[in-house]
């Protein structure tokens, strides 16, 4: 514990009695990337939590608060005077007086401390620099390579050089320093922890595990953090790995560190190796490994994960809970992928020290079709999913080593991934087993082939280029709604990691638009032969429904994980929908009513596509939900215009068979078979949101609901339980009584039928 003396001790006694909360009980830091540092500084009485049991790691810090952290970390003696703008009644008076006496703060030209102003990263560097000089001669500098180094003020430049040299200050991603960025409580904990570690002030601190020297030129060693590293080794003799470069890429709640190597002789390499460490906010790390082999031979390689201070292990395997049904699907054909291998639990005695979710090895070839306009359609053809691993123990060295083996085939791409954590990935064994079982049963909607560029999933046969084993980055599968819903239910760490990874995947796919706060419009990168034949539309193009789903996932994640940066992602997509009329991507029905075309091709070269009823309903509801959130009547007006467009096409929506048409074309003709459940659920949910926004219930929507339901009943077509429940809740029970049972639980919107381009290909 830190020593505290004099009147400061009396103050902190009262202050700590009210506000100090043991770090292990903070309700909001368990998955934060600075958890270790926050816990360490709390145990040292350097920093405290709030009386409601939270730490609030994303709350911004003031200059006075950061000075208080330094004073407590260094056990500085009490001061006798402070500044005119810090009266004796200030709760930070004692801390700032001590900081003034030690020279940590000098005051501005007017003699003020400006203690209540936010502390910038430049301010932090200056204060850390002064603190370090109190304890020794820490004067060495490191040349600054930050891209925004020119923005660092003269008053802070030397301090940033010194603190960068000693590792107290690091870039924020993509080699930037962001001198004007306000430091948060979580970031401040990290800054002070690094200082205390450098000065050996942390009680019980341990020496970091040194990174070993590669055994030869066929092996690379990459640090993950001070206690963990990863090796990648070419097992085939005569295939060296030579360092090329390292880059970083910042995402929301994660940062990618990319390491690139030449495979083979540098003068004429056979291919490349890319290792990406995606470091998450809670300290966990995804390790993505990718070999690109341009030669003809097949090589063997291994990803090696050594765990120190460990002597035992166990493996929880997916295969213990069943087998994936890889039978033929009329849309997708056969999906030859399955699920990860399972969770390796590394132990020291009975205590779990590390856990790793181990993937299988995916071997594929990139296929693409090039178009005359310079654009292209890109997919992967899967060659094989392989499983090969070993776990070795070395009792004399107290070491457990996991080895994930990879086949590096000629003219192909070989990929694998692992998720490393110093905490159990599942707190509950029941939750873990339930997730494993669900993954096996629903493997068509839960991803398994993760890469640093995003997850690859099975595509339908009606794609270009055409391959039965075609896989691609499907926007609806990149967004992690299925993981977020499960995480909200049980708060398991593994599901949190999948959510954060999905946010990063969308950011990569959008070229960084998510992190930059721009409008993230996600373009489908592979061509549907169905769209090409009907409208001449080729990749890339915008699918409005898939963008809606991605925007809602980002918004919901922002709310669930308290990330203001993406909590309003839906607003940017709502603005995109509003702009569609000015872009000419709408189908006019009346002077005021219209529908937005389902697909939008940026530029020229394709016809205006159709508008499907379920897309139009989804867009209308999306805008009404946005109106509820903001009160901005622009969203309400556009939603009403879409509603007007739908209603004015009644009764033409009804087919002679009694079913509904799927789409209306730009010439107001109708075509296509409607989904069994999807549009019906959209109609029912629309009536609910009308009630929530003060819009009268639509009689025409009720007529469409009755028509669709009657058609399903008369033709003995099953209706999923959520739709049955909605029908009963809204007074349509007489249409289905004696035919369908109501759900015993509330409507689970995650049982909503899928609507993707893949299904359209059917």
N, C-alpha and C positions, 0 to 999 in steps of 0.2 A: 504494500500500500504506500502511496505518496505521503510524505510528512507534511503537516499543515501546522502553522504556528500563529500565536497572537490572536488578534481580533478576527483574523481571517478564519481561524478554526471555529470560533463561535458562530460566525456567519454560516460556514459550510455545515456546521452541525444541524442548524435549523433547516437550511436549504436542502441538505441531503435527506433529512428525515422526511421531507415532503416529496422530493422529486427523485431521489436515487432509486433506481430499479435495477436489480441484478440483470446483466446482459442476457442470461439464459432465459429470462422471462419477458424480454422485449417481444411484442407480438408482431413486429414489422421488420425484423432484421434477419430472420432465419434464412431467407433466400436472397439477401442483399449481398452484393459482391464484396462489401467491406465488413462482413460479419466478424471475421477473425479480429480485425483491428478494433472494431467497436467494442467487442467483448474484452479485449486486452486492456483498452484504455478505461473501460468501466471498472474493471477489477483493480486498476491502478488509481481509481478515484480522480482521473483526469477529466472525464466527461460523464455526464449523467443523462438519464432518460426523463420522461415526463410522468406525471402522477397517474395518467391513464394507462400506464404500462407500455407505452410506445417510445420509440427512439426518434422517429421521423427523420430518416436518413436523407431525404430529398429536400428538407427545409434549408433555406439559405442562411448563411452565417454572417454576422456582423463583425466589424473590425474588433470591437471590444470583446466579443465572445471568443474569437480566435486567440486574442492575447491572453484571455483567461486560461484557455487550454495550455498554452505555452508556459504560463506562470506555474500552473499545477504540475505540468510534466517535469519542469526543471526544479521544482521546490524552491522558488525564488523567495528571498526574504521580503518582508513587508516594506512598503514605501511610506513616505511621510507626506507626499503631496501629489496632486494629480493635475488635471487641466480644467479650465473654466467651464467647459461644456460637460464635465463629469462631476456633478455635485455629490457631496457625501451621502445623499439619500439614494444614489444609484446602487443597485445590487452588484455592479461590477466595479465599484469604487476601489475596493481593496486590491483587486486583481490589476487594475490599470495603474494604480499607484506603484505596485511592485514592478510592473512592466516598465514604467517610466524610470524608476530608480536603476533598473538593470540596463536601460538603453534600448529596449525592444521597440519603443515608440518615442518619437521625438516631437511630434505635433507638427501642424502645418504652419504657414507663415503668420497666421493669426493666433498661434499658440493653442490651437484646438486639437483634440484627439479624434474627433469625428467617429466616436465609438459606435454610434448607431447606424453608420453607413455600411452597406454590404462590403464584404471583403472580397477583392478580386484575386485571381491567381497570381497576378503581379505583386499585390500586397502580401500574399502568403509567402512568396519567394523571399521578399525583403525581410519579413519578420523571422522566417526560418533561418535566413542567413545571419541575422543578428544573434539569434539564439545559439546557433552553432559556434559563432566566434566567442561567445561567453565561455564555452567549454574547451576550446582549443584553437589551433591554427589551421582552420579549414579554408584555405585560400586558393586551392587549385581550381582551375576553370576548364570547362569543356566547350569547344566551339559549338555554337548553336546551329543545328540543321533543321529546326522547325521551319515549315514553309511560311509561317506568319511571324518570324522572328523580328522583322522590321517594324511590327506593330508594338513591340515591347518598349515601354517608356525608358528614357535614359536613367531615371531614378532606380529602375529595377533590373536593368540589363545585366550588370555584373553579378547581381545576386542570383539571377536565373542561371547564368553560366556556372556559378559555383554549386548551386543546389542541384543542377542537372548532373554535374560531375560526381557528386556524392550520392546520387540516386534518390534524393528526397523529392525532386520534381521530375515528372515524366510527361511526355506528350499525351494528348487526349484522343489520339487516333488520326490516321492519315497524316502523321508527322506534323501536327499542329500543336501550338502551345495554348492558344486562346487566352491571351493576357487579360482581357476584360471580362472573362467569364466569372460569375459569382460562385464561390465555393459553397458546397452543401455540407451538412453535418457529417454525412458519410465520407465525403472526400476529405474533409478536415481531419477526421479520425485517421485516415490513411496517411496524410501528410505528417501529423504529429507522431504516429506510430513509427514511421520511417526514421524520423529524427531520433526518437527514443531508442530504436534499435541500433542506429549508427553510433549513439553515445553509450550503448550498453546499459540503458536505464530500465529495460523491461525485466521484471522479476521472472526467473525461470525460463528465460528465452533460450532457445537451442540453436546450435549452429546449423545453417542450411546444408542440405545434401549437395555436395559438389558434383558438377556435371563431369562424367568421365570423358577421357579422350577417346575418340572413335578407335576401334581395334585396328582398322585399316581403311583404305580408301573406298571400301564397299559398304561403309556404315556411316550414318549421320546421327548426331545426338542433338536433340532440340529441348531446351528447358521449357517446362510448363509453368512451374513456380519454384520457390526456394526448396521445396521438399519433393519435387517430382520432375522427371524428365521422360522423354520418349525417344526410342531408337527406331530407325528404319534401316534394314539391312538387306542387301542383295545376297542371297544364298548361292546363286550361280557364280562360279569363279570367273574372273576376268571382266566384270561389269562394274566399273567404278561409279561413284556418285560424287559430283563436283558442285560445290556451292555456286549459285547464280546470284540470287538477291533475296531480300526480305522486304515485305510491305505490310502496312496495317490498314484496317478499314473499320471505322466506328459505326455501330448500329445502335438502336435503342436497346438498352440493357445488355449489350454484348459488344465485344470487339474481336475482330478477326486478325490474327497474325499469320500471314502467308509466307512460307519458306519454299523457295524454288531451287531445284538442283538439275544439273544435266545428268542424264543416264548414258553411260558409255564415255568414250574419249571426248574431251571438251572440243577438240578441233572438228570432230565429226560425230556428234552425239546421236545415239540411237533413239532417243526420246527424252522424256523429262519426268521428274518426280515433284509433286506439289504436296506439301503437308500444311494444312490449315488448322490452327488452334483457335477455336471459337470460345473465348472466355466469357462466361455468363456472369450476371450480376451477383449470384450467390456463391461464386467461387468455383463452380463446376466448369468443366471444359469438354467440349466436343473436339475430338481429334479426327479430322478427315484426311485420308491418304488417297492420292490419285497418281497412278502411273499412266503415262501416254507413251506407247511403244510403237515406233515407226518401222522397226526391223521385222524380220521373219521368224526368229527363234522364240521359243517360250522359256521364260526365266522364272525362278522362284525367289520370292522376297518375303520378309516378315516385319510386322510392326511389333516392337518389343516394349513392354511396360513393366519396369522393375518397381517393386514396392519394398522400401526399407522398413526395418523394425517390425517384420511380419514373419510368422512361422507356420501359418495354416491358411486354408481357404475352403470355400464351398461354392457350388454353382447351382443357381436356380434356372432350369432350362424351360423354354417355351414348350419344347416337344413333350414334356411330361404332362401337358394339359390337353393334348389332342393333336390332330393333324389337319392342316389346311386342305379344304376341298377345292382342288384345282380343276374342277370339271369345266367343260366348255360353256361359255356365255355367248348368247346370240349377238351381243354388241361388241364385246371385248375379245372374244375368242378365249384362249387359255392364258392365264397369268402364271408364269413360272416362278415368280418370287414368293416368299413365304413370310418370314418374321426374323427378328434377330436371334442369335444363339441363346442369350439369356444374361443373367446378372452374376458376375464373379464377385464374391464377397471375400476380401482379403482380411486376415485376422492376425492379431497378436494374442495368443491364448484363445479366449472366448470373445474378446472385444474386436468388433469390426473396425478396421482402420481405414479401409478404402473400399469402394464399390465401382464396378465397371460394367456398363451395358455393352456387350460385345456383339458386333454385327457380323454378317456373312460377307463374302467377297463377291462383288458384282462385276462381271466382264461384259463389255458391250463395244459396239462400233457406232460412231456418229454417222448418221445418214442425213442428207439434205437435198432439197430440190431448189435450184436457183431460177429466178424469174428475170424476165427482160428488164424490169424496172430496177434491178439491182438488189431486190429483196430476196428472202429465202425462207423456206420451211425447214425446221430442224427437229429431228427426233434422235433417239438412240435405239439401236437394235440389240436386244439382250441376247448374249451368247450363252451365258451360264450364271447360275447362282451357286457358289461353292461354300462349304463349311470345313475349315481346318484350323485347329488351334491346339496349343499345349499350355499347361500351367505347371511350372516347375518350382520346387521348394529347395532352398539351400540353408539348412539349419545352422551350419557353422557361421554363415554371414547374416543370419536372421533376415532372409530375403525370399520373397515370393515374386516370380516373374511370369507374366502372361505373354504369350506369343501368338499373334494372329497372322496366319500364313496367307499369302496372296500369290495367285498365278498371274504372271505378267506376260500375257500372250502377244504374239506379233500382230501388228496392224490393228491393235485394239486398245481399249481403255480399261484399266483394272482399278476398282475402288473399294474401300472399306471405311468403316467409322467406328469410333468407340466413344463412350461418354464416361468421363472420370469424375468421381466425387469423393471427398473425404467424409461424407455423411451417407447414411443409408438412403438409397434412392426411393425406397418405400418404407414408411414407418410401420405400416401394417402388412403383415404377411398375407392376410386375407385380401386386402386391396391389391397387392401385387399379383396374387393368383387370379383374382377376378380380371385384372387388366390383361394378363397373359391369355386367359380364356377368351376374352372379348376380341383380342387381336387375332386369334385363330379363327373365330367365327366371322369376324367382320374385316378380314384381311384386305378386302377390296376397298375399304375406306380408311384404314389405318396404315400409315406409311412405314416402309422398312428400308428402302434404298435411299438413305440420306447422303447428300454431298454438300460441299461448301457452296455450290451454286443453287442448291435447292433439291427437293425430293423428286425422284423419277418414279412415275407410276404408269400402269398399263393404259394404252390408248386403243381406241377401236380400230378395226381394219380399214375403215373409210378415211384414211389419212394419206397425205402425200408428203414424202415418198411412202409407198405402200409396203409394209412389212408386218407379217403376222405377229412377230415379237417386238412390235413398236412400243416404245416407252417415251414419255416426255414430261416436261414440267407443266402440269395442269394447275391453273390458278386456283381452282376449287380444292385441290389437294395440297397446295402450298400453304394456304391459310389454315390455321390450326384450330378451327372452331370445335372440333371433336375433342381436342385435348383441353381446351379452355373449359368446356362444360364439365368434363371429368375432374379437372383440377378444382373448380369451384365446389364440386361435391365433396372431395376428400382431402384437398390441400397437399397431395403427395408431391414430393420433390421432383420425381421423374417427369410428372405431367407438367409441372412448372417449367422444367427445362425444355420440354417439347414446345410449349407455348412461346417461350423466348426465342427458341430456334426458328419457329415459324415466322415470327416478326422479322428476324434477320433474313430469312429466305425471301420474304416479300420485299425487303429493302434491297437485297441484291438483285432481285428480278426487276425492280423499278429503277435500277441505276442509282440508288441512294436517295430517291425522292421521299421515302418514308422518314428517314432520319433528318433530311433537310427541311421537313415541314412543307414540302411542295405538294401539289395535287398528284397523288400516285395513281396514274392510269396504267393498268396492267394489260399489256397486249399479248394475245395468244400467239405463240411462236411457231405453231404447226398448222398446216392447211387441212381443213375439212373438205373432202371431195364433194360432199353434199352442198356446202356453201359455194364452192367453186363452180359446180355445175349449174346451180340455180342463179347465181349473181355475179360470177366471175371474181368472187372474193378470195384472196389468198393471204397467207400470213405475211406480215403481222396485222392483226385487226383487234378491235375492242369488243368483247362480249359484255353487254351491260349487266347481266345477272351475275356473272362471275365477279365483276368489279364490285357490285353491290355486296356480295358475300364477303369479299376481302375487306371492304371498308367497314362493315359491321364487326368483323373479327377484330380489326385494329381498335375500333372504338370500345368494344367490350373488354378487350385486353387492357386498354388504358384505364378503364374504370376499375377492373378487378385488381390490377396490380398498382394502381395509383400512379399512372404515368401520364401527366398532363400533356406531354409532347404528342401523344397519339390519341388521347381521349376524345378529340374532336375530328378524327380522321374522316368520319362520316360527313362532316360539313363540306369538306373539299370535294367528295364524290357527289354530294347533293348539288353543289354548284356546277359540277360537270354535267349532271342531268339537265339542269336548267338551261345550260348553254347549247344543248342539242338542237333546240329550235332555231337559234341564230346560225347554227352550222348547216342547217338544211337537212338534218338527219331525223326528220319526223314525217309521219303520215297524217295529213290533214283529214279530219272527219267533218267538222263544222268550222265556222269562222273562229270559234274560240276553243274547240275541242280537237285534240290530236293524240297520237300515240308515238312513242319514241321507237325507232327501228331497233331491233334486237342487237344488231352488229353494226359497228362503225369502222370504216376503213379510213385511216388518216391519209389524206391525199386523194388521188383519183385512181381510176382503173377498175372500179367495180360499181355495180348498180346499187340503188337503195334496197336494203333487205326488207323482209317482212317485220311485223310486230306480232309477237305471240301474246295470247291473253294472259298467260301466267307471268311473263316478263312485265307487261304493262301493270298488272296488279301489284307485283313486287316493287316496281319503281314508285308507284303511287303511295304505297304504304311506307316505303323508305323515306319519301319526302314528308309525309305526315308525321312520322316519328321524329324527323329532324325539326319540324315545326314545333312539336311538343317540347323538344329539348331547348330550342332557341327563342321561340316566340316570333321568329322572323316570318312575316306574312308572305314573303316571296315564295317560300317553300309551299305554303298552303295554297297559294294561287296556282302554282304549277301542278300540284296534286289534283286540284279541282278540275283543271283543264284536261288532265289525263282521264279522270273519272268521267268527265263529260264525253270524251272520245269513246270510252268503252260503252257507256250507256246508249249513245246515239247509234251504235252499230247493232243494238238489239232490235228485233229477234234474229238478225242474220247470223249471230254467233251459233245458233242451233242448227245442227245437221238434220237431214231428213230422218236419220236413224234415231234421233232423240239425244245423241251425244253432242258435245260441243266441238266446234272447229278448233284446231290448234292455233292457227295464225290468220291474220289479215294481211294481204299484199298491198303494195303501194297503189294499185289500181282499185282497191277496196273489194277485191275478190277474196274468197276464203279457201283455205286448204289445210290438209294435215289432220292426223288423228290426235286427239287430246290425251294427256296422261290420265291414268285411272284416278289418282288421288290429288296430284299436285295443284291443279287449278281449283279444284273444289276447296281445298284447304286455304288457298289464297283468297277466294271469295269470302269464306267464313271469317278469316282473320281480318279482312278489310272491313267487314261490318263492325268488328270489335273496335278497330282503331277509329272508325267514324264516331262511335259513341264517346271515345276518349277525347276527341278533338271538337266536339260540338256540331258535327255534321249529321243531318238526319239519316236514318237508316235508308239504304237504297232499295226501293221496291224492285228495280230491274235486277239488282244483284240477287235478291231473294228468288226471283223467277229463274235465274240461271242456276242457283243452288238447287232448287226443286227439280229442274229439268235434268241436271247432271245426276243427282241422287237417284231419281226415278229410273234413269237409264241403267245405272249400276245395279240397282235392285232387280229390275226386270231381266237383266242379262246375267244374274248370279255372279257378278264381279265383286271380289272381296274389297272391303274398305278398311283401312288401317284404324287402329283404336283411337288415336288422337282425333281423326276426322269424325269418327262415330261420336266421340264425346262432345266435340264442337257442335255437331248437328243437334244433339239432345239439348245442349246448353242454350241453343238459339231457337228452340221450339220446333225443330223438324223431326222430333222423335217418332211421329206417326208414320213417317215415310220408311222407317227402318225397324219399327217394333216387330219383334219376333224373328227378325232376320239377322241382326248384328247385336252383339253384346257391347255395352258401354265399357270404357276403361275404368278400372277401379282407382286410378290415380289422376292427378291433374294432367292436362295436355302437355306432353313432352314434345316441344317443338323440334327437338333433335331427331325425332322419328320422321320428320318431314321428308317426303320423297325427294331424291336428288334431282336437280335440274342442271345438267352440264352439257357442254358441247358433245361430250362423249355419248350421252343419251340421245341427243338429237340425231346422231349418226345412225341410230336404230331405224 
